Amino acid sequence: MRLDKFLKVSRLIKRRTVAKDVCQGQKVSINHRVAKPAAEIRPGDIITVDMRNHILEVKVLATPPSIKAEEAHTLFDVLKDEKKEY
């Protein structure tokens, strides 16, 4: 599954276009390497998203093409969620 689609399906980012923009801004990495929106995601990958006020690191557990909103949290396991210091 594409990185931008996973971010949207998992509800880590609400819209796919926003996910694409975040990836193109080099704010997302897969296994500690900066990733493009079309990068392939597999279970076991570590995704790090540098958001405006915090850094989120998750481990991918599954990559279904679609899922109900209330089950989206089952697609990943949060490894780190830290606030940024300015």
Biopython code that builds the backbone (N, CA, C, O; Angstrom):
import numpy as np
from Bio.PDB.StructureBuilder import StructureBuilder

atoms = [
    (1, "MET", "N", (0.843, -1.178, 0.000)),
    (1, "MET", "CA", (0.000, 0.000, 0.000)),
    (1, "MET", "C", (0.888, 1.241, 0.000)),
    (1, "MET", "O", (1.946, 1.259, 0.628)),
    (2, "ARG", "N", (0.444, 2.275, -0.710)),
    (2, "ARG", "CA", (1.170, 3.543, -0.750)),
    (2, "ARG", "C", (1.151, 4.225, 0.615)),
    (2, "ARG", "O", (0.186, 4.097, 1.368)),
    (3, "LEU", "N", (2.207, 4.937, 0.922)),
    (3, "LEU", "CA", (2.322, 5.643, 2.199)),
    (3, "LEU", "C", (1.186, 6.643, 2.397)),
    (3, "LEU", "O", (0.555, 6.659, 3.454)),
    (4, "ASP", "N", (0.920, 7.477, 1.393)),
    (4, "ASP", "CA", (-0.132, 8.486, 1.554)),
    (4, "ASP", "C", (-1.499, 7.851, 1.776)),
    (4, "ASP", "O", (-2.310, 8.376, 2.539)),
    (5, "LYS", "N", (-1.760, 6.730, 1.118)),
    (5, "LYS", "CA", (-3.044, 6.040, 1.318)),
    (5, "LYS", "C", (-3.122, 5.432, 2.719)),
    (5, "LYS", "O", (-4.171, 5.493, 3.360)),
    (6, "PHE", "N", (-2.023, 4.845, 3.198)),
    (6, "PHE", "CA", (-2.023, 4.277, 4.550)),
    (6, "PHE", "C", (-2.289, 5.348, 5.601)),
    (6, "PHE", "O", (-3.064, 5.124, 6.531)),
    (7, "LEU", "N", (-1.654, 6.508, 5.462)),
    (7, "LEU", "CA", (-1.858, 7.585, 6.424)),
    (7, "LEU", "C", (-3.322, 8.001, 6.476)),
    (7, "LEU", "O", (-3.833, 8.341, 7.543)),
    (8, "LYS", "N", (-4.001, 7.976, 5.329)),
    (8, "LYS", "CA", (-5.411, 8.337, 5.274)),
    (8, "LYS", "C", (-6.297, 7.211, 5.821)),
    (8, "LYS", "O", (-7.181, 7.466, 6.639)),
    (9, "VAL", "N", (-6.068, 5.972, 5.377)),
    (9, "VAL", "CA", (-6.885, 4.831, 5.810)),
    (9, "VAL", "C", (-6.766, 4.617, 7.312)),
    (9, "VAL", "O", (-7.754, 4.285, 7.968)),
    (10, "SER", "N", (-5.579, 4.801, 7.862)),
    (10, "SER", "CA", (-5.347, 4.598, 9.296)),
    (10, "SER", "C", (-5.824, 5.782, 10.138)),
    (10, "SER", "O", (-5.804, 5.725, 11.368)),
    (11, "ARG", "N", (-6.250, 6.846, 9.472)),
    (11, "ARG", "CA", (-6.728, 8.072, 10.129)),
    (11, "ARG", "C", (-5.620, 8.801, 10.894)),
    (11, "ARG", "O", (-5.910, 9.596, 11.788)),
    (12, "LEU", "N", (-4.363, 8.538, 10.554)),
    (12, "LEU", "CA", (-3.269, 9.312, 11.143)),
    (12, "LEU", "C", (-3.299, 10.736, 10.588)),
    (12, "LEU", "O", (-2.969, 11.696, 11.284)),
    (13, "ILE", "N", (-3.704, 10.853, 9.312)),
    (13, "ILE", "CA", (-3.928, 12.142, 8.664)),
    (13, "ILE", "C", (-5.289, 12.049, 7.979)),
    (13, "ILE", "O", (-5.590, 11.046, 7.333)),
    (14, "LYS", "N", (-6.110, 13.083, 8.116)),
    (14, "LYS", "CA", (-7.510, 13.009, 7.684)),
    (14, "LYS", "C", (-7.724, 12.893, 6.184)),
    (14, "LYS", "O", (-8.629, 12.184, 5.746)),
    (15, "ARG", "N", (-6.909, 13.577, 5.387)),
    (15, "ARG", "CA", (-7.122, 13.567, 3.945)),
    (15, "ARG", "C", (-5.871, 13.093, 3.214)),
    (15, "ARG", "O", (-4.747, 13.361, 3.639)),
    (16, "ARG", "N", (-6.087, 12.383, 2.109)),
    (16, "ARG", "CA", (-4.955, 11.853, 1.348)),
    (16, "ARG", "C", (-4.127, 12.975, 0.729)),
    (16, "ARG", "O", (-2.904, 12.867, 0.647)),
    (17, "THR", "N", (-4.780, 14.050, 0.293)),
    (17, "THR", "CA", (-4.022, 15.162, -0.289)),
    (17, "THR", "C", (-3.123, 15.815, 0.757)),
    (17, "THR", "O", (-2.008, 16.231, 0.445)),
    (18, "VAL", "N", (-3.601, 15.906, 1.989)),
    (18, "VAL", "CA", (-2.773, 16.454, 3.075)),
    (18, "VAL", "C", (-1.623, 15.496, 3.363)),
    (18, "VAL", "O", (-0.494, 15.935, 3.584)),
    (19, "ALA", "N", (-1.899, 14.193, 3.363)),
    (19, "ALA", "CA", (-0.849, 13.191, 3.581)),
    (19, "ALA", "C", (0.223, 13.307, 2.497)),
    (19, "ALA", "O", (1.417, 13.219, 2.785)),
    (20, "LYS", "N", (-0.207, 13.502, 1.254)),
    (20, "LYS", "CA", (0.730, 13.648, 0.142)),
    (20, "LYS", "C", (1.605, 14.892, 0.340)),
    (20, "LYS", "O", (2.819, 14.842, 0.142)),
    (21, "ASP", "N", (0.978, 16.006, 0.733)),
    (21, "ASP", "CA", (1.730, 17.250, 0.959)),
    (21, "ASP", "C", (2.744, 17.094, 2.096)),
    (21, "ASP", "O", (3.868, 17.587, 1.994)),
    (22, "VAL", "N", (2.356, 16.417, 3.167)),
    (22, "VAL", "CA", (3.253, 16.199, 4.304)),
    (22, "VAL", "C", (4.450, 15.350, 3.861)),
    (22, "VAL", "O", (5.588, 15.625, 4.240)),
    (23, "CYS", "N", (4.183, 14.329, 3.063)),
    (23, "CYS", "CA", (5.275, 13.475, 2.562)),
    (23, "CYS", "C", (6.219, 14.266, 1.653)),
    (23, "CYS", "O", (7.439, 14.143, 1.757)),
    (24, "GLN", "N", (5.647, 15.071, 0.768)),
    (24, "GLN", "CA", (6.473, 15.861, -0.147)),
    (24, "GLN", "C", (7.277, 16.920, 0.595)),
    (24, "GLN", "O", (8.318, 17.362, 0.108)),
    (25, "GLY", "N", (6.808, 17.327, 1.759)),
    (25, "GLY", "CA", (7.543, 18.276, 2.588)),
    (25, "GLY", "C", (8.613, 17.620, 3.435)),
    (25, "GLY", "O", (9.193, 18.257, 4.314)),
    (26, "GLN", "N", (8.878, 16.352, 3.175)),
    (26, "GLN", "CA", (9.900, 15.563, 3.865)),
    (26, "GLN", "C", (9.679, 15.516, 5.368)),
    (26, "GLN", "O", (10.628, 15.617, 6.145)),
    (27, "LYS", "N", (8.412, 15.362, 5.780)),
    (27, "LYS", "CA", (8.055, 15.285, 7.190)),
    (27, "LYS", "C", (7.732, 13.859, 7.627)),
    (27, "LYS", "O", (7.405, 13.622, 8.790)),
    (28, "VAL", "N", (7.824, 12.895, 6.681)),
    (28, "VAL", "CA", (7.484, 11.503, 6.984)),
    (28, "VAL", "C", (8.652, 10.606, 6.601)),
    (28, "VAL", "O", (9.262, 10.771, 5.544)),
    (29, "SER", "N", (8.952, 9.651, 7.483)),
    (29, "SER", "CA", (10.001, 8.684, 7.161)),
    (29, "SER", "C", (9.505, 7.267, 7.435)),
    (29, "SER", "O", (8.669, 7.030, 8.307)),
    (30, "ILE", "N", (10.049, 6.344, 6.663)),
    (30, "ILE", "CA", (9.764, 4.917, 6.839)),
    (30, "ILE", "C", (11.077, 4.268, 7.230)),
    (30, "ILE", "O", (12.071, 4.383, 6.514)),
    (31, "ASN", "N", (11.082, 3.590, 8.360)),
    (31, "ASN", "CA", (12.291, 2.931, 8.856)),
    (31, "ASN", "C", (13.481, 3.901, 8.879)),
    (31, "ASN", "O", (14.597, 3.547, 8.497)),
    (32, "HIS", "N", (13.212, 5.135, 9.337)),
    (32, "HIS", "CA", (14.217, 6.183, 9.527)),
    (32, "HIS", "C", (14.822, 6.705, 8.233)),
    (32, "HIS", "O", (15.941, 7.219, 8.234)),
    (33, "ARG", "N", (14.080, 6.574, 7.106)),
    (33, "ARG", "CA", (14.496, 7.148, 5.827)),
    (33, "ARG", "C", (13.358, 8.012, 5.316)),
    (33, "ARG", "O", (12.205, 7.583, 5.319)),
    (34, "VAL", "N", (13.668, 9.229, 4.876)),
    (34, "VAL", "CA", (12.640, 10.129, 4.352)),
    (34, "VAL", "C", (11.936, 9.427, 3.193)),
    (34, "VAL", "O", (12.579, 8.834, 2.327)),
    (35, "ALA", "N", (10.587, 9.504, 3.192)),
    (35, "ALA", "CA", (9.801, 8.754, 2.215)),
    (35, "ALA", "C", (8.942, 9.662, 1.354)),
    (35, "ALA", "O", (8.492, 10.722, 1.789)),
    (36, "LYS", "N", (8.728, 9.223, 0.127)),
    (36, "LYS", "CA", (7.834, 9.905, -0.805)),
    (36, "LYS", "C", (6.425, 9.341, -0.646)),
    (36, "LYS", "O", (6.259, 8.261, -0.078)),
    (37, "PRO", "N", (5.406, 10.050, -1.139)),
    (37, "PRO", "CA", (4.024, 9.591, -0.987)),
    (37, "PRO", "C", (3.761, 8.203, -1.584)),
    (37, "PRO", "O", (2.913, 7.465, -1.081)),
    (38, "ALA", "N", (4.473, 7.848, -2.640)),
    (38, "ALA", "CA", (4.236, 6.576, -3.316)),
    (38, "ALA", "C", (5.028, 5.407, -2.717)),
    (38, "ALA", "O", (4.948, 4.289, -3.226)),
    (39, "ALA", "N", (5.784, 5.649, -1.653)),
    (39, "ALA", "CA", (6.572, 4.581, -1.027)),
    (39, "ALA", "C", (5.644, 3.473, -0.542)),
    (39, "ALA", "O", (4.559, 3.744, -0.028)),
    (40, "GLU", "N", (6.072, 2.236, -0.706)),
    (40, "GLU", "CA", (5.265, 1.079, -0.305)),
    (40, "GLU", "C", (5.410, 0.807, 1.195)),
    (40, "GLU", "O", (6.512, 0.805, 1.743)),
    (41, "ILE", "N", (4.268, 0.581, 1.835)),
    (41, "ILE", "CA", (4.211, 0.275, 3.270)),
    (41, "ILE", "C", (3.878, -1.200, 3.432)),
    (41, "ILE", "O", (3.012, -1.733, 2.740)),
    (42, "ARG", "N", (4.577, -1.853, 4.356)),
    (42, "ARG", "CA", (4.315, -3.269, 4.675)),
    (42, "ARG", "C", (4.198, -3.418, 6.184)),
    (42, "ARG", "O", (4.755, -2.609, 6.926)),
    (43, "PRO", "N", (3.489, -4.432, 6.649)),
    (43, "PRO", "CA", (3.434, -4.671, 8.096)),
    (43, "PRO", "C", (4.853, -4.824, 8.656)),
    (43, "PRO", "O", (5.700, -5.492, 8.064)),
    (44, "GLY", "N", (5.088, -4.197, 9.797)),
    (44, "GLY", "CA", (6.405, -4.234, 10.423)),
    (44, "GLY", "C", (7.201, -2.960, 10.204)),
    (44, "GLY", "O", (8.161, -2.702, 10.931)),
    (45, "ASP", "N", (6.818, -2.148, 9.204)),
    (45, "ASP", "CA", (7.516, -0.888, 8.955)),
    (45, "ASP", "C", (7.266, 0.095, 10.092)),
    (45, "ASP", "O", (6.215, 0.072, 10.732)),
    (46, "ILE", "N", (8.243, 0.952, 10.330)),
    (46, "ILE", "CA", (8.126, 2.016, 11.334)),
    (46, "ILE", "C", (7.955, 3.329, 10.575)),
    (46, "ILE", "O", (8.804, 3.697, 9.764)),
    (47, "ILE", "N", (6.852, 4.034, 10.842)),
    (47, "ILE", "CA", (6.578, 5.318, 10.194)),
    (47, "ILE", "C", (6.718, 6.414, 11.244)),
    (47, "ILE", "O", (6.151, 6.323, 12.333)),
    (48, "THR", "N", (7.481, 7.454, 10.901)),
    (48, "THR", "CA", (7.640, 8.608, 11.767)),
    (48, "THR", "C", (7.068, 9.819, 11.045)),
    (48, "THR", "O", (7.462, 10.122, 9.918)),
    (49, "VAL", "N", (6.131, 10.516, 11.701)),
    (49, "VAL", "CA", (5.496, 11.704, 11.127)),
    (49, "VAL", "C", (5.849, 12.901, 12.001)),
    (49, "VAL", "O", (5.553, 12.926, 13.195)),
    (50, "ASP", "N", (6.484, 13.888, 11.387)),
    (50, "ASP", "CA", (6.864, 15.121, 12.076)),
    (50, "ASP", "C", (5.723, 16.115, 11.894)),
    (50, "ASP", "O", (5.662, 16.831, 10.895)),
    (51, "MET", "N", (4.826, 16.149, 12.866)),
    (51, "MET", "CA", (3.671, 17.047, 12.801)),
    (51, "MET", "C", (4.041, 18.401, 13.375)),
    (51, "MET", "O", (5.138, 18.582, 13.903)),
    (52, "ARG", "N", (3.136, 19.335, 13.272)),
    (52, "ARG", "CA", (3.414, 20.716, 13.673)),
    (52, "ARG", "C", (3.917, 20.823, 15.103)),
    (52, "ARG", "O", (4.917, 21.498, 15.350)),
    (53, "ASN", "N", (3.250, 20.174, 16.050)),
    (53, "ASN", "CA", (3.630, 20.340, 17.454)),
    (53, "ASN", "C", (4.072, 19.057, 18.150)),
    (53, "ASN", "O", (4.360, 19.070, 19.346)),
    (54, "HIS", "N", (4.128, 17.951, 17.412)),
    (54, "HIS", "CA", (4.654, 16.729, 18.017)),
    (54, "HIS", "C", (5.164, 15.756, 16.953)),
    (54, "HIS", "O", (4.899, 15.909, 15.761)),
    (55, "ILE", "N", (5.897, 14.764, 17.421)),
    (55, "ILE", "CA", (6.439, 13.723, 16.549)),
    (55, "ILE", "C", (5.756, 12.420, 16.913)),
    (55, "ILE", "O", (5.716, 12.034, 18.081)),
    (56, "LEU", "N", (5.218, 11.744, 15.904)),
    (56, "LEU", "CA", (4.500, 10.496, 16.096)),
    (56, "LEU", "C", (5.237, 9.375, 15.381)),
    (56, "LEU", "O", (5.557, 9.487, 14.197)),
    (57, "GLU", "N", (5.505, 8.293, 16.106)),
    (57, "GLU", "CA", (6.165, 7.133, 15.520)),
    (57, "GLU", "C", (5.274, 5.923, 15.745)),
    (57, "GLU", "O", (4.890, 5.631, 16.877)),
    (58, "VAL", "N", (4.942, 5.216, 14.660)),
    (58, "VAL", "CA", (4.050, 4.059, 14.738)),
    (58, "VAL", "C", (4.650, 2.869, 14.001)),
    (58, "VAL", "O", (5.450, 3.019, 13.078)),
    (59, "LYS", "N", (4.238, 1.681, 14.438)),
    (59, "LYS", "CA", (4.624, 0.450, 13.757)),
    (59, "LYS", "C", (3.394, -0.054, 13.009)),
    (59, "LYS", "O", (2.322, -0.189, 13.599)),
    (60, "VAL", "N", (3.540, -0.330, 11.724)),
    (60, "VAL", "CA", (2.434, -0.795, 10.884)),
    (60, "VAL", "C", (2.125, -2.246, 11.227)),
    (60, "VAL", "O", (3.016, -3.095, 11.234)),
    (61, "LEU", "N", (0.855, -2.523, 11.512)),
    (61, "LEU", "CA", (0.419, -3.888, 11.833)),
    (61, "LEU", "C", (-0.305, -4.545, 10.667)),
    (61, "LEU", "O", (-0.209, -5.759, 10.488)),
    (62, "ALA", "N", (-1.033, -3.757, 9.863)),
    (62, "ALA", "CA", (-1.786, -4.290, 8.730)),
    (62, "ALA", "C", (-1.986, -3.183, 7.697)),
    (62, "ALA", "O", (-1.906, -1.998, 8.022)),
    (63, "THR", "N", (-2.249, -3.579, 6.443)),
    (63, "THR", "CA", (-2.452, -2.607, 5.370)),
    (63, "THR", "C", (-3.668, -2.961, 4.510)),
    (63, "THR", "O", (-3.513, -3.211, 3.314)),
    (64, "PRO", "N", (-4.875, -2.989, 5.090)),
    (64, "PRO", "CA", (-6.062, -3.272, 4.281)),
    (64, "PRO", "C", (-6.414, -2.063, 3.407)),
    (64, "PRO", "O", (-6.086, -0.933, 3.769)),
    (65, "PRO", "N", (-7.078, -2.280, 2.259)),
    (65, "PRO", "CA", (-7.418, -1.164, 1.376)),
    (65, "PRO", "C", (-8.425, -0.183, 1.983)),
    (65, "PRO", "O", (-8.443, 0.994, 1.620)),
    (66, "SER", "N", (-9.258, -0.665, 2.902)),
    (66, "SER", "CA", (-10.193, 0.219, 3.599)),
    (66, "SER", "C", (-10.586, -0.424, 4.927)),
    (66, "SER", "O", (-10.444, -1.632, 5.120)),
    (67, "ILE", "N", (-11.087, 0.423, 5.842)),
    (67, "ILE", "CA", (-11.459, -0.064, 7.172)),
    (67, "ILE", "C", (-12.413, 0.948, 7.801)),
    (67, "ILE", "O", (-12.383, 2.131, 7.464)),
    (68, "LYS", "N", (-13.244, 0.485, 8.701)),
    (68, "LYS", "CA", (-14.161, 1.388, 9.399)),
    (68, "LYS", "C", (-13.370, 2.319, 10.307)),
    (68, "LYS", "O", (-12.323, 1.946, 10.834)),
    (69, "ALA", "N", (-13.880, 3.532, 10.483)),
    (69, "ALA", "CA", (-13.183, 4.547, 11.283)),
    (69, "ALA", "C", (-12.900, 4.070, 12.702)),
    (69, "ALA", "O", (-11.821, 4.321, 13.238)),
    (70, "GLU", "N", (-13.860, 3.387, 13.310)),
    (70, "GLU", "CA", (-13.663, 2.944, 14.695)),
    (70, "GLU", "C", (-12.650, 1.809, 14.831)),
    (70, "GLU", "O", (-12.226, 1.492, 15.942)),
    (71, "GLU", "N", (-12.256, 1.192, 13.711)),
    (71, "GLU", "CA", (-11.261, 0.113, 13.738)),
    (71, "GLU", "C", (-9.889, 0.562, 13.220)),
    (71, "GLU", "O", (-8.949, -0.232, 13.201)),
    (72, "ALA", "N", (-9.769, 1.813, 12.806)),
    (72, "ALA", "CA", (-8.528, 2.315, 12.210)),
    (72, "ALA", "C", (-7.332, 2.196, 13.152)),
    (72, "ALA", "O", (-6.208, 1.983, 12.698)),
    (73, "HIS", "N", (-7.561, 2.330, 14.458)),
    (73, "HIS", "CA", (-6.453, 2.251, 15.425)),
    (73, "HIS", "C", (-5.814, 0.865, 15.475)),
    (73, "HIS", "O", (-4.730, 0.715, 16.040)),
    (74, "THR", "N", (-6.457, -0.147, 14.899)),
    (74, "THR", "CA", (-5.892, -1.502, 14.898)),
    (74, "THR", "C", (-4.836, -1.699, 13.809)),
    (74, "THR", "O", (-4.185, -2.743, 13.764)),
    (75, "LEU", "N", (-4.659, -0.709, 12.934)),
    (75, "LEU", "CA", (-3.696, -0.825, 11.840)),
    (75, "LEU", "C", (-2.272, -0.501, 12.257)),
    (75, "LEU", "O", (-1.322, -0.815, 11.539)),
    (76, "PHE", "N", (-2.123, 0.125, 13.415)),
    (76, "PHE", "CA", (-0.788, 0.530, 13.851)),
    (76, "PHE", "C", (-0.687, 0.474, 15.368)),
    (76, "PHE", "O", (-1.686, 0.445, 16.086)),
    (77, "ASP", "N", (0.562, 0.460, 15.828)),
    (77, "ASP", "CA", (0.861, 0.483, 17.259)),
    (77, "ASP", "C", (1.732, 1.723, 17.502)),
    (77, "ASP", "O", (2.785, 1.864, 16.879)),
    (78, "VAL", "N", (1.314, 2.606, 18.383)),
    (78, "VAL", "CA", (2.066, 3.837, 18.656)),
    (78, "VAL", "C", (3.313, 3.491, 19.471)),
    (78, "VAL", "O", (3.223, 2.915, 20.555)),
    (79, "LEU", "N", (4.466, 3.851, 18.931)),
    (79, "LEU", "CA", (5.731, 3.618, 19.614)),
    (79, "LEU", "C", (6.187, 4.848, 20.383)),
    (79, "LEU", "O", (6.754, 4.745, 21.471)),
    (80, "LYS", "N", (5.926, 6.032, 19.788)),
    (80, "LYS", "CA", (6.371, 7.276, 20.422)),
    (80, "LYS", "C", (5.436, 8.399, 19.989)),
    (80, "LYS", "O", (5.069, 8.494, 18.818)),
    (81, "ASP", "N", (5.057, 9.240, 20.929)),
    (81, "ASP", "CA", (4.240, 10.419, 20.647)),
    (81, "ASP", "C", (4.744, 11.523, 21.571)),
    (81, "ASP", "O", (4.279, 11.650, 22.704)),
    (82, "GLU", "N", (5.698, 12.323, 21.084)),
    (82, "GLU", "CA", (6.327, 13.344, 21.913)),
    (82, "GLU", "C", (5.979, 14.741, 21.439)),
    (82, "GLU", "O", (5.858, 15.004, 20.242)),
    (83, "LYS", "N", (5.822, 15.623, 22.404)),
    (83, "LYS", "CA", (5.628, 17.043, 22.086)),
    (83, "LYS", "C", (6.966, 17.623, 21.694)),
    (83, "LYS", "O", (8.006, 17.256, 22.241)),
    (84, "LYS", "N", (6.926, 18.544, 20.731)),
    (84, "LYS", "CA", (8.147, 19.244, 20.323)),
    (84, "LYS", "C", (8.435, 20.380, 21.283)),
    (84, "LYS", "O", (7.522, 21.039, 21.780)),
    (85, "GLU", "N", (9.701, 20.600, 21.534)),
    (85, "GLU", "CA", (10.144, 21.733, 22.339)),
    (85, "GLU", "C", (10.609, 22.820, 21.386)),
    (85, "GLU", "O", (11.391, 22.560, 20.471)),
    (86, "TYR", "N", (10.131, 24.028, 21.598)),
    (86, "TYR", "CA", (10.514, 25.138, 20.711)),
    (86, "TYR", "C", (11.532, 26.023, 21.340)),
    (86, "TYR", "O", (11.962, 27.002, 20.730)),
]
sb = StructureBuilder()
sb.init_structure("model")
sb.init_model(0)
sb.init_chain("A")
sb.init_seg("    ")
for serial, (resi, resn, name, xyz) in enumerate(atoms, 1):
    if name == "N":
        sb.init_residue(resn, " ", resi, " ")
    sb.init_atom(name, np.array(xyz, "f"), 0.0, 1.0, " ", f" {name:<3s}", serial, name[0])
structure = sb.get_structure()
